[in-house]
């Protein structure tokens, strides 16, 4: 099983944004982070893939993704 020691942590970053991210994941696996700037009411999701590619989604895209997951898993 991969990422047996992985955790998800919350923190406030140096710019004051709230950040929820994966930590202690196995080398060669993706990492994820969601940030929210409360003063601008704006969020971003960062997905760092194992090949070095980074995918960045804005808050509207993240909400769409959340609705897709919710709809999918409510029917599984």
C-alpha positions as CSV (number, residue, x, y, z in Angstrom):
1,X,0.0,0.0,0.0
2,X,1.4,3.4,-0.9
3,X,1.3,6.5,1.2
4,X,0.7,4.6,4.4
5,X,2.3,7.4,6.4
6,X,0.6,10.3,4.5
7,X,-1.4,12.9,6.4
8,X,-3.4,16.0,5.6
9,X,-2.5,19.1,7.6
10,X,-3.9,22.6,8.0
11,X,-1.8,25.7,8.5
12,X,-1.7,29.4,7.8
13,X,1.0,30.3,5.3
14,X,3.4,33.2,5.4
15,X,1.0,35.4,3.4
16,X,-1.9,34.7,5.8
17,X,-3.7,32.3,3.5
18,X,-5.3,29.2,5.0
19,X,-3.7,26.1,3.5
20,X,-4.7,22.4,3.7
21,X,-2.2,20.1,2.1
22,X,-0.9,16.6,1.9
23,X,2.3,15.7,3.8
24,X,4.6,12.7,4.2
25,X,3.5,11.2,0.9
26,X,5.7,8.6,-0.8
27,X,8.2,9.8,-3.3
28,X,6.9,9.6,-6.8
29,X,3.3,10.2,-5.9
30,X,1.1,13.4,-6.3
31,X,0.8,16.1,-3.7
32,X,-2.3,18.3,-3.2
33,X,-2.8,21.7,-1.6
34,X,-5.9,23.9,-1.2
35,X,-5.4,27.6,-0.3
36,X,-8.0,30.2,0.6
37,X,-7.3,33.9,0.8
38,X,-10.1,35.0,3.3
39,X,-9.7,38.7,2.5
40,X,-10.4,38.2,-1.2
41,X,-12.7,35.2,-0.7
42,X,-10.6,33.3,-3.3
43,X,-9.4,29.7,-3.3
44,X,-6.9,27.7,-5.4
45,X,-6.2,24.0,-5.7
46,X,-2.7,22.9,-6.5
47,X,-2.0,19.4,-7.7
48,X,1.7,18.5,-8.1
49,X,2.0,15.4,-10.1
50,X,4.9,12.9,-9.8
51,X,6.3,13.9,-13.2
52,X,6.8,17.5,-12.1
53,X,3.7,18.9,-13.7
54,X,1.5,21.3,-11.6
55,X,-2.2,21.7,-12.2
56,X,-3.8,24.8,-10.7
57,X,-7.6,25.2,-10.4
58,X,-9.4,28.3,-9.3
59,X,-12.2,28.3,-6.7
60,X,-15.0,27.9,-9.3
61,X,-13.2,24.9,-10.9
62,X,-12.7,23.4,-7.4
63,X,-16.4,23.8,-6.6
64,X,-17.2,22.0,-9.9
65,X,-14.8,19.2,-9.1
66,X,-16.3,18.9,-5.6
67,X,-19.8,18.6,-7.1
68,X,-18.6,15.9,-9.5
69,X,-17.1,13.9,-6.7
70,X,-20.3,14.3,-4.6
71,X,-22.6,13.3,-7.4
72,X,-20.4,10.4,-8.4
73,X,-19.9,8.9,-4.9
74,X,-23.5,9.4,-3.9
75,X,-24.3,7.0,-6.8
76,X,-21.6,4.4,-6.1
